[in-house]
Amino acid sequence: MFVISTLATREPTEVDMDLLIERLRDAHPDAACALRHENPFQLLVATILSAQCTDERVNKVTPVLFARFPDAESMKAADPKEIEEIIRSTGFYHNKTKAIRGAAERIVAAYQGRVPARMEDLLTLPGVARKTANVVLGVGYHVADGIVVDTHVFRVSRRLGLTRAETPIQVEQDLMKIVPRPEWIEFAHLLIFHGRRVCAARSPQCGVCTVQDLCPSAPLFLNGKARNAKKAGKVRKAGKKPPKPRKPPKSRPTRKPKPARRPKRKVARAAARKKRGR
Ligand code: SF4
């Protein structure tokens, strides 16, 4: 049993991790990595492609990509234009091609064409950060070195009150403290499936959620307070920067007073004559 507090409620909450995992397991017995792959290299490439893209879309392009370039050696020698053409529909295809080819080059040069199975080595590959490395280690090698924190894990773990952290790295650190290590790999799959199917970003289905009684955010969503709190700026969306304060409207420059007009020469002379009494 862990006592934590949530961003939404700010109240201390008791979380029974065993019960939470059991309930999620019952609700999502099929929770697993959805990216199709046949070896750690293909998993690495598919995970790089899944950035800002659905797994479904990635699974449509990878069969073509892997039929053409099945391993690091062939991917390293590939024409970037050809890779770009195949993966174009996953978005950011220029950067993704660079990362895939860069990773393949390093895997061939430093690891004899085999994807390394250690976090510190994986993090040296271009385009690979902790999330991708955790996917490769957990799914590809069944090594629990950390917990995958993608957009779903980030959102759902905060709503469940498991963390109040503001960055994926911090969320991972918090989860690693409270989730038993043997559950790390499965726990991420469970939260990803729960986030996709039930605890959606815009409209969480708290009414039918299997962990509603364990979730401190449920009452807020069920009676609409979460939305009002967000409107009032009390609950900031995960990962979003606070809005910039508005600049005060520019005041108009004040006009300079016009200099007094000089009397015309003729008028001035007449005035002078009058003064002299002529
Ligand atoms: S109760 Fe609602 S907010 Fe909590 S996990 Fe379930 S769907 Fe998400």
Residues whose N, C-alpha, C, O or C-beta is under 5 A from the ligand:
A	BS01	SF4	R159 V198 C199 P204 Q205 C206 C209 V211 Q212 C215 S217 A218
